[in-house]
Amino acid sequence: MKEVHVSLDENDLEQLKEWFHSASEDEAVHSAIAFVLNKKLYHELLEFEGKIQWEGNLDEMREERL
């Protein structure tokens, strides 16, 4: 893990803590970064929608787990 120092507006930081129900500033910033990265990944995955054809039998797959 790499440590990075940033300066943030106190009001923005408090807003992040509220949005992400974070107990600390560090947790709020980590949550905000994770949110942005996950959203980007989600949108990238949506680009595959309708382009990949899946073949399989869910009933057979479920039977194997029982």
PDB file with one MODEL, atoms N, CA, C and O in Angstrom:
MODEL        1
ATOM      1  N   MET A   1       0.847  -1.170   0.000  1.00  0.00           N
ATOM      2  CA  MET A   1       0.000   0.000   0.000  1.00  0.00           C
ATOM      3  C   MET A   1       0.890   1.229   0.000  1.00  0.00           C
ATOM      4  O   MET A   1       1.930   1.254   0.658  1.00  0.00           O
ATOM      5  N   LYS A   2       0.485   2.226  -0.724  1.00  0.00           N
ATOM      6  CA  LYS A   2       1.247   3.463  -0.814  1.00  0.00           C
ATOM      7  C   LYS A   2       0.507   4.561  -0.054  1.00  0.00           C
ATOM      8  O   LYS A   2      -0.713   4.684  -0.162  1.00  0.00           O
ATOM      9  N   GLU A   3       1.227   5.333   0.689  1.00  0.00           N
ATOM     10  CA  GLU A   3       0.644   6.429   1.434  1.00  0.00           C
ATOM     11  C   GLU A   3       0.692   7.693   0.586  1.00  0.00           C
ATOM     12  O   GLU A   3       1.719   8.023  -0.007  1.00  0.00           O
ATOM     13  N   VAL A   4      -0.440   8.395   0.541  1.00  0.00           N
ATOM     14  CA  VAL A   4      -0.558   9.617  -0.238  1.00  0.00           C
ATOM     15  C   VAL A   4      -1.163  10.686   0.663  1.00  0.00           C
ATOM     16  O   VAL A   4      -2.094  10.421   1.423  1.00  0.00           O
ATOM     17  N   HIS A   5      -0.631  11.877   0.568  1.00  0.00           N
ATOM     18  CA  HIS A   5      -1.159  12.982   1.353  1.00  0.00           C
ATOM     19  C   HIS A   5      -1.913  13.932   0.426  1.00  0.00           C
ATOM     20  O   HIS A   5      -1.393  14.364  -0.603  1.00  0.00           O
ATOM     21  N   VAL A   6      -3.143  14.245   0.810  1.00  0.00           N
ATOM     22  CA  VAL A   6      -3.958  15.158   0.017  1.00  0.00           C
ATOM     23  C   VAL A   6      -4.590  16.191   0.947  1.00  0.00           C
ATOM     24  O   VAL A   6      -4.790  15.944   2.136  1.00  0.00           O
ATOM     25  N   SER A   7      -4.891  17.328   0.384  1.00  0.00           N
ATOM     26  CA  SER A   7      -5.593  18.373   1.128  1.00  0.00           C
ATOM     27  C   SER A   7      -7.027  18.428   0.628  1.00  0.00           C
ATOM     28  O   SER A   7      -7.270  18.552  -0.573  1.00  0.00           O
ATOM     29  N   LEU A   8      -7.971  18.337   1.551  1.00  0.00           N
ATOM     30  CA  LEU A   8      -9.385  18.346   1.194  1.00  0.00           C
ATOM     31  C   LEU A   8     -10.103  19.427   1.980  1.00  0.00           C
ATOM     32  O   LEU A   8      -9.744  19.741   3.114  1.00  0.00           O
ATOM     33  N   ASP A   9     -11.110  19.981   1.359  1.00  0.00           N
ATOM     34  CA  ASP A   9     -11.959  20.942   2.034  1.00  0.00           C
ATOM     35  C   ASP A   9     -12.676  20.213   3.180  1.00  0.00           C
ATOM     36  O   ASP A   9     -13.196  19.114   2.989  1.00  0.00           O
ATOM     37  N   GLU A  10     -12.702  20.820   4.351  1.00  0.00           N
ATOM     38  CA  GLU A  10     -13.314  20.173   5.517  1.00  0.00           C
ATOM     39  C   GLU A  10     -14.788  19.867   5.300  1.00  0.00           C
ATOM     40  O   GLU A  10     -15.274  18.825   5.739  1.00  0.00           O
ATOM     41  N   ASN A  11     -15.507  20.766   4.623  1.00  0.00           N
ATOM     42  CA  ASN A  11     -16.928  20.522   4.358  1.00  0.00           C
ATOM     43  C   ASN A  11     -17.114  19.323   3.427  1.00  0.00           C
ATOM     44  O   ASN A  11     -18.024  18.518   3.622  1.00  0.00           O
ATOM     45  N   ASP A  12     -16.257  19.208   2.423  1.00  0.00           N
ATOM     46  CA  ASP A  12     -16.330  18.064   1.518  1.00  0.00           C
ATOM     47  C   ASP A  12     -16.056  16.764   2.264  1.00  0.00           C
ATOM     48  O   ASP A  12     -16.726  15.755   2.045  1.00  0.00           O
ATOM     49  N   LEU A  13     -15.078  16.801   3.133  1.00  0.00           N
ATOM     50  CA  LEU A  13     -14.727  15.617   3.899  1.00  0.00           C
ATOM     51  C   LEU A  13     -15.872  15.202   4.829  1.00  0.00           C
ATOM     52  O   LEU A  13     -16.164  14.013   4.961  1.00  0.00           O
ATOM     53  N   GLU A  14     -16.504  16.158   5.460  1.00  0.00           N
ATOM     54  CA  GLU A  14     -17.654  15.857   6.317  1.00  0.00           C
ATOM     55  C   GLU A  14     -18.800  15.278   5.493  1.00  0.00           C
ATOM     56  O   GLU A  14     -19.496  14.366   5.939  1.00  0.00           O
ATOM     57  N   GLN A  15     -18.992  15.814   4.291  1.00  0.00           N
ATOM     58  CA  GLN A  15     -20.048  15.285   3.417  1.00  0.00           C
ATOM     59  C   GLN A  15     -19.760  13.837   3.042  1.00  0.00           C
ATOM     60  O   GLN A  15     -20.667  13.005   3.033  1.00  0.00           O
ATOM     61  N   LEU A  16     -18.503  13.534   2.733  1.00  0.00           N
ATOM     62  CA  LEU A  16     -18.126  12.146   2.427  1.00  0.00           C
ATOM     63  C   LEU A  16     -18.398  11.235   3.611  1.00  0.00           C
ATOM     64  O   LEU A  16     -18.916  10.131   3.438  1.00  0.00           O
ATOM     65  N   LYS A  17     -18.059  11.679   4.801  1.00  0.00           N
ATOM     66  CA  LYS A  17     -18.303  10.865   5.996  1.00  0.00           C
ATOM     67  C   LYS A  17     -19.788  10.559   6.154  1.00  0.00           C
ATOM     68  O   LYS A  17     -20.161   9.450   6.538  1.00  0.00           O
ATOM     69  N   GLU A  18     -20.628  11.539   5.859  1.00  0.00           N
ATOM     70  CA  GLU A  18     -22.072  11.320   5.943  1.00  0.00           C
ATOM     71  C   GLU A  18     -22.552  10.352   4.875  1.00  0.00           C
ATOM     72  O   GLU A  18     -23.274   9.400   5.169  1.00  0.00           O
ATOM     73  N   TRP A  19     -22.147  10.598   3.628  1.00  0.00           N
ATOM     74  CA  TRP A  19     -22.589   9.749   2.518  1.00  0.00           C
ATOM     75  C   TRP A  19     -22.238   8.287   2.724  1.00  0.00           C
ATOM     76  O   TRP A  19     -23.051   7.397   2.473  1.00  0.00           O
ATOM     77  N   PHE A  20     -21.011   8.049   3.188  1.00  0.00           N
ATOM     78  CA  PHE A  20     -20.536   6.673   3.314  1.00  0.00           C
ATOM     79  C   PHE A  20     -20.647   6.136   4.734  1.00  0.00           C
ATOM     80  O   PHE A  20     -20.156   5.046   5.027  1.00  0.00           O
ATOM     81  N   HIS A  21     -21.297   6.902   5.623  1.00  0.00           N
ATOM     82  CA  HIS A  21     -21.493   6.478   7.015  1.00  0.00           C
ATOM     83  C   HIS A  21     -20.163   6.032   7.627  1.00  0.00           C
ATOM     84  O   HIS A  21     -20.071   4.978   8.257  1.00  0.00           O
ATOM     85  N   SER A  22     -19.157   6.847   7.430  1.00  0.00           N
ATOM     86  CA  SER A  22     -17.802   6.536   7.872  1.00  0.00           C
ATOM     87  C   SER A  22     -17.532   7.154   9.240  1.00  0.00           C
ATOM     88  O   SER A  22     -17.986   8.257   9.546  1.00  0.00           O
ATOM     89  N   ALA A  23     -16.788   6.420  10.044  1.00  0.00           N
ATOM     90  CA  ALA A  23     -16.429   6.904  11.378  1.00  0.00           C
ATOM     91  C   ALA A  23     -15.210   7.823  11.330  1.00  0.00           C
ATOM     92  O   ALA A  23     -15.033   8.673  12.202  1.00  0.00           O
ATOM     93  N   SER A  24     -14.375   7.650  10.314  1.00  0.00           N
ATOM     94  CA  SER A  24     -13.150   8.449  10.237  1.00  0.00           C
ATOM     95  C   SER A  24     -12.995   9.058   8.850  1.00  0.00           C
ATOM     96  O   SER A  24     -13.648   8.647   7.891  1.00  0.00           O
ATOM     97  N   GLU A  25     -12.113  10.049   8.771  1.00  0.00           N
ATOM     98  CA  GLU A  25     -11.838  10.668   7.474  1.00  0.00           C
ATOM     99  C   GLU A  25     -11.167   9.681   6.530  1.00  0.00           C
ATOM    100  O   GLU A  25     -11.496   9.631   5.345  1.00  0.00           O
ATOM    101  N   ASP A  26     -10.230   8.896   7.048  1.00  0.00           N
ATOM    102  CA  ASP A  26      -9.550   7.902   6.209  1.00  0.00           C
ATOM    103  C   ASP A  26     -10.554   6.926   5.602  1.00  0.00           C
ATOM    104  O   ASP A  26     -10.501   6.620   4.411  1.00  0.00           O
ATOM    105  N   GLU A  27     -11.460   6.448   6.435  1.00  0.00           N
ATOM    106  CA  GLU A  27     -12.470   5.507   5.958  1.00  0.00           C
ATOM    107  C   GLU A  27     -13.353   6.151   4.889  1.00  0.00           C
ATOM    108  O   GLU A  27     -13.709   5.501   3.906  1.00  0.00           O
ATOM    109  N   ALA A  28     -13.704   7.411   5.072  1.00  0.00           N
ATOM    110  CA  ALA A  28     -14.533   8.118   4.093  1.00  0.00           C
ATOM    111  C   ALA A  28     -13.822   8.237   2.749  1.00  0.00           C
ATOM    112  O   ALA A  28     -14.423   8.004   1.700  1.00  0.00           O
ATOM    113  N   VAL A  29     -12.552   8.596   2.786  1.00  0.00           N
ATOM    114  CA  VAL A  29     -11.782   8.741   1.544  1.00  0.00           C
ATOM    115  C   VAL A  29     -11.618   7.385   0.866  1.00  0.00           C
ATOM    116  O   VAL A  29     -11.765   7.286  -0.352  1.00  0.00           O
ATOM    117  N   HIS A  30     -11.319   6.346   1.630  1.00  0.00           N
ATOM    118  CA  HIS A  30     -11.189   4.993   1.056  1.00  0.00           C
ATOM    119  C   HIS A  30     -12.514   4.558   0.414  1.00  0.00           C
ATOM    120  O   HIS A  30     -12.525   3.992  -0.679  1.00  0.00           O
ATOM    121  N   SER A  31     -13.617   4.826   1.100  1.00  0.00           N
ATOM    122  CA  SER A  31     -14.932   4.457   0.562  1.00  0.00           C
ATOM    123  C   SER A  31     -15.241   5.204  -0.728  1.00  0.00           C
ATOM    124  O   SER A  31     -15.773   4.624  -1.674  1.00  0.00           O
ATOM    125  N   ALA A  32     -14.909   6.485  -0.766  1.00  0.00           N
ATOM    126  CA  ALA A  32     -15.169   7.287  -1.957  1.00  0.00           C
ATOM    127  C   ALA A  32     -14.348   6.788  -3.145  1.00  0.00           C
ATOM    128  O   ALA A  32     -14.858   6.692  -4.261  1.00  0.00           O
ATOM    129  N   ILE A  33     -13.091   6.477  -2.906  1.00  0.00           N
ATOM    130  CA  ILE A  33     -12.234   5.972  -3.985  1.00  0.00           C
ATOM    131  C   ILE A  33     -12.746   4.621  -4.471  1.00  0.00           C
ATOM    132  O   ILE A  33     -12.816   4.384  -5.677  1.00  0.00           O
ATOM    133  N   ALA A  34     -13.105   3.731  -3.544  1.00  0.00           N
ATOM    134  CA  ALA A  34     -13.633   2.421  -3.931  1.00  0.00           C
ATOM    135  C   ALA A  34     -14.916   2.570  -4.737  1.00  0.00           C
ATOM    136  O   ALA A  34     -15.130   1.843  -5.707  1.00  0.00           O
ATOM    137  N   PHE A  35     -15.769   3.508  -4.338  1.00  0.00           N
ATOM    138  CA  PHE A  35     -17.019   3.753  -5.058  1.00  0.00           C
ATOM    139  C   PHE A  35     -16.748   4.157  -6.504  1.00  0.00           C
ATOM    140  O   PHE A  35     -17.367   3.627  -7.427  1.00  0.00           O
ATOM    141  N   VAL A  36     -15.836   5.082  -6.697  1.00  0.00           N
ATOM    142  CA  VAL A  36     -15.520   5.561  -8.045  1.00  0.00           C
ATOM    143  C   VAL A  36     -14.926   4.439  -8.892  1.00  0.00           C
ATOM    144  O   VAL A  36     -15.303   4.270 -10.052  1.00  0.00           O
ATOM    145  N   LEU A  37     -14.006   3.679  -8.322  1.00  0.00           N
ATOM    146  CA  LEU A  37     -13.388   2.589  -9.077  1.00  0.00           C
ATOM    147  C   LEU A  37     -14.398   1.509  -9.419  1.00  0.00           C
ATOM    148  O   LEU A  37     -14.390   0.992 -10.536  1.00  0.00           O
ATOM    149  N   ASN A  38     -15.272   1.156  -8.478  1.00  0.00           N
ATOM    150  CA  ASN A  38     -16.294   0.140  -8.748  1.00  0.00           C
ATOM    151  C   ASN A  38     -17.284   0.613  -9.799  1.00  0.00           C
ATOM    152  O   ASN A  38     -17.718  -0.172 -10.642  1.00  0.00           O
ATOM    153  N   LYS A  39     -17.641   1.878  -9.756  1.00  0.00           N
ATOM    154  CA  LYS A  39     -18.566   2.427 -10.755  1.00  0.00           C
ATOM    155  C   LYS A  39     -17.945   2.363 -12.143  1.00  0.00           C
ATOM    156  O   LYS A  39     -18.622   2.008 -13.108  1.00  0.00           O
ATOM    157  N   LYS A  40     -16.674   2.699 -12.252  1.00  0.00           N
ATOM    158  CA  LYS A  40     -15.967   2.640 -13.531  1.00  0.00           C
ATOM    159  C   LYS A  40     -15.937   1.204 -14.052  1.00  0.00           C
ATOM    160  O   LYS A  40     -16.194   0.962 -15.232  1.00  0.00           O
ATOM    161  N   LEU A  41     -15.626   0.261 -13.175  1.00  0.00           N
ATOM    162  CA  LEU A  41     -15.586  -1.150 -13.562  1.00  0.00           C
ATOM    163  C   LEU A  41     -16.961  -1.626 -14.004  1.00  0.00           C
ATOM    164  O   LEU A  41     -17.076  -2.354 -14.990  1.00  0.00           O
ATOM    165  N   TYR A  42     -18.005  -1.224 -13.287  1.00  0.00           N
ATOM    166  CA  TYR A  42     -19.370  -1.595 -13.630  1.00  0.00           C
ATOM    167  C   TYR A  42     -19.725  -1.115 -15.037  1.00  0.00           C
ATOM    168  O   TYR A  42     -20.300  -1.863 -15.827  1.00  0.00           O
ATOM    169  N   HIS A  43     -19.379   0.136 -15.344  1.00  0.00           N
ATOM    170  CA  HIS A  43     -19.675   0.677 -16.672  1.00  0.00           C
ATOM    171  C   HIS A  43     -18.868  -0.036 -17.758  1.00  0.00           C
ATOM    172  O   HIS A  43     -19.356  -0.225 -18.872  1.00  0.00           O
ATOM    173  N   GLU A  44     -17.657  -0.425 -17.441  1.00  0.00           N
ATOM    174  CA  GLU A  44     -16.855  -1.178 -18.415  1.00  0.00           C
ATOM    175  C   GLU A  44     -17.474  -2.545 -18.669  1.00  0.00           C
ATOM    176  O   GLU A  44     -17.487  -3.018 -19.805  1.00  0.00           O
ATOM    177  N   LEU A  45     -17.985  -3.181 -17.623  1.00  0.00           N
ATOM    178  CA  LEU A  45     -18.626  -4.485 -17.798  1.00  0.00           C
ATOM    179  C   LEU A  45     -19.924  -4.372 -18.593  1.00  0.00           C
ATOM    180  O   LEU A  45     -20.267  -5.274 -19.357  1.00  0.00           O
ATOM    181  N   LEU A  46     -20.639  -3.274 -18.415  1.00  0.00           N
ATOM    182  CA  LEU A  46     -21.886  -3.080 -19.167  1.00  0.00           C
ATOM    183  C   LEU A  46     -21.644  -3.021 -20.671  1.00  0.00           C
ATOM    184  O   LEU A  46     -22.543  -3.323 -21.456  1.00  0.00           O
ATOM    185  N   GLU A  47     -20.444  -2.637 -21.074  1.00  0.00           N
ATOM    186  CA  GLU A  47     -20.137  -2.584 -22.504  1.00  0.00           C
ATOM    187  C   GLU A  47     -20.208  -3.961 -23.142  1.00  0.00           C
ATOM    188  O   GLU A  47     -20.365  -4.069 -24.358  1.00  0.00           O
ATOM    189  N   PHE A  48     -20.094  -5.026 -22.335  1.00  0.00           N
ATOM    190  CA  PHE A  48     -20.168  -6.397 -22.856  1.00  0.00           C
ATOM    191  C   PHE A  48     -21.603  -6.889 -22.996  1.00  0.00           C
ATOM    192  O   PHE A  48     -21.841  -7.940 -23.591  1.00  0.00           O
ATOM    193  N   GLU A  49     -22.565  -6.138 -22.453  1.00  0.00           N
ATOM    194  CA  GLU A  49     -23.946  -6.576 -22.464  1.00  0.00           C
ATOM    195  C   GLU A  49     -24.417  -6.836 -23.895  1.00  0.00           C
ATOM    196  O   GLU A  49     -24.315  -5.976 -24.770  1.00  0.00           O
ATOM    197  N   GLY A  50     -24.929  -8.033 -24.104  1.00  0.00           N
ATOM    198  CA  GLY A  50     -25.433  -8.416 -25.416  1.00  0.00           C
ATOM    199  C   GLY A  50     -24.362  -8.868 -26.388  1.00  0.00           C
ATOM    200  O   GLY A  50     -24.682  -9.266 -27.508  1.00  0.00           O
ATOM    201  N   LYS A  51     -23.102  -8.819 -25.991  1.00  0.00           N
ATOM    202  CA  LYS A  51     -22.007  -9.181 -26.895  1.00  0.00           C
ATOM    203  C   LYS A  51     -21.429 -10.557 -26.605  1.00  0.00           C
ATOM    204  O   LYS A  51     -20.705 -11.118 -27.427  1.00  0.00           O
ATOM    205  N   ILE A  52     -21.747 -11.096 -25.442  1.00  0.00           N
ATOM    206  CA  ILE A  52     -21.212 -12.397 -25.051  1.00  0.00           C
ATOM    207  C   ILE A  52     -22.371 -13.361 -24.904  1.00  0.00           C
ATOM    208  O   ILE A  52     -23.346 -13.078 -24.208  1.00  0.00           O
ATOM    209  N   GLN A  53     -22.257 -14.498 -25.561  1.00  0.00           N
ATOM    210  CA  GLN A  53     -23.310 -15.489 -25.482  1.00  0.00           C
ATOM    211  C   GLN A  53     -22.891 -16.580 -24.514  1.00  0.00           C
ATOM    212  O   GLN A  53     -21.826 -17.177 -24.670  1.00  0.00           O
ATOM    213  N   TRP A  54     -23.721 -16.843 -23.517  1.00  0.00           N
ATOM    214  CA  TRP A  54     -23.435 -17.872 -22.532  1.00  0.00           C
ATOM    215  C   TRP A  54     -24.218 -19.119 -22.877  1.00  0.00           C
ATOM    216  O   TRP A  54     -25.404 -19.055 -23.202  1.00  0.00           O
ATOM    217  N   GLU A  55     -23.549 -20.247 -22.805  1.00  0.00           N
ATOM    218  CA  GLU A  55     -24.209 -21.525 -23.051  1.00  0.00           C
ATOM    219  C   GLU A  55     -24.004 -22.395 -21.828  1.00  0.00           C
ATOM    220  O   GLU A  55     -22.880 -22.550 -21.349  1.00  0.00           O
ATOM    221  N   GLY A  56     -25.060 -22.948 -21.336  1.00  0.00           N
ATOM    222  CA  GLY A  56     -24.971 -23.823 -20.180  1.00  0.00           C
ATOM    223  C   GLY A  56     -26.354 -24.191 -19.697  1.00  0.00           C
ATOM    224  O   GLY A  56     -27.362 -23.716 -20.220  1.00  0.00           O
ATOM    225  N   ASN A  57     -26.385 -25.039 -18.696  1.00  0.00           N
ATOM    226  CA  ASN A  57     -27.640 -25.491 -18.136  1.00  0.00           C
ATOM    227  C   ASN A  57     -27.595 -25.229 -16.637  1.00  0.00           C
ATOM    228  O   ASN A  57     -26.915 -25.941 -15.898  1.00  0.00           O
ATOM    229  N   LEU A  58     -28.314 -24.216 -16.191  1.00  0.00           N
ATOM    230  CA  LEU A  58     -28.291 -23.853 -14.778  1.00  0.00           C
ATOM    231  C   LEU A  58     -28.851 -24.956 -13.891  1.00  0.00           C
ATOM    232  O   LEU A  58     -28.373 -25.144 -12.772  1.00  0.00           O
ATOM    233  N   ASP A  59     -29.847 -25.683 -14.362  1.00  0.00           N
ATOM    234  CA  ASP A  59     -30.400 -26.774 -13.560  1.00  0.00           C
ATOM    235  C   ASP A  59     -29.337 -27.836 -13.287  1.00  0.00           C
ATOM    236  O   ASP A  59     -29.232 -28.328 -12.163  1.00  0.00           O
ATOM    237  N   GLU A  60     -28.554 -28.192 -14.293  1.00  0.00           N
ATOM    238  CA  GLU A  60     -27.477 -29.180 -14.104  1.00  0.00           C
ATOM    239  C   GLU A  60     -26.406 -28.639 -13.157  1.00  0.00           C
ATOM    240  O   GLU A  60     -25.901 -29.369 -12.305  1.00  0.00           O
ATOM    241  N   MET A  61     -26.068 -27.378 -13.304  1.00  0.00           N
ATOM    242  CA  MET A  61     -25.052 -26.792 -12.438  1.00  0.00           C
ATOM    243  C   MET A  61     -25.521 -26.774 -10.982  1.00  0.00           C
ATOM    244  O   MET A  61     -24.728 -27.015 -10.071  1.00  0.00           O
ATOM    245  N   ARG A  62     -26.776 -26.497 -10.767  1.00  0.00           N
ATOM    246  CA  ARG A  62     -27.321 -26.460  -9.410  1.00  0.00           C
ATOM    247  C   ARG A  62     -27.355 -27.842  -8.800  1.00  0.00           C
ATOM    248  O   ARG A  62     -27.096 -27.989  -7.606  1.00  0.00           O
ATOM    249  N   GLU A  63     -27.668 -28.865  -9.589  1.00  0.00           N
ATOM    250  CA  GLU A  63     -27.722 -30.245  -9.085  1.00  0.00           C
ATOM    251  C   GLU A  63     -26.363 -30.680  -8.554  1.00  0.00           C
ATOM    252  O   GLU A  63     -26.295 -31.417  -7.571  1.00  0.00           O
ATOM    253  N   GLU A  64     -25.283 -30.238  -9.186  1.00  0.00           N
ATOM    254  CA  GLU A  64     -23.946 -30.641  -8.768  1.00  0.00           C
ATOM    255  C   GLU A  64     -23.601 -30.117  -7.384  1.00  0.00           C
ATOM    256  O   GLU A  64     -22.782 -30.718  -6.688  1.00  0.00           O
ATOM    257  N   ARG A  65     -24.214 -28.997  -6.964  1.00  0.00           N
ATOM    258  CA  ARG A  65     -23.931 -28.429  -5.665  1.00  0.00           C
ATOM    259  C   ARG A  65     -24.701 -29.111  -4.551  1.00  0.00           C
ATOM    260  O   ARG A  65     -24.322 -29.004  -3.385  1.00  0.00           O
ATOM    261  N   LEU A  66     -25.770 -29.808  -4.887  1.00  0.00           N
ATOM    262  CA  LEU A  66     -26.605 -30.449  -3.860  1.00  0.00           C
ATOM    263  C   LEU A  66     -26.072 -31.746  -3.414  1.00  0.00           C
ATOM    264  O   LEU A  66     -26.668 -32.396  -2.556  1.00  0.00           O
TER     265      LEU A  66
ENDMDL
END
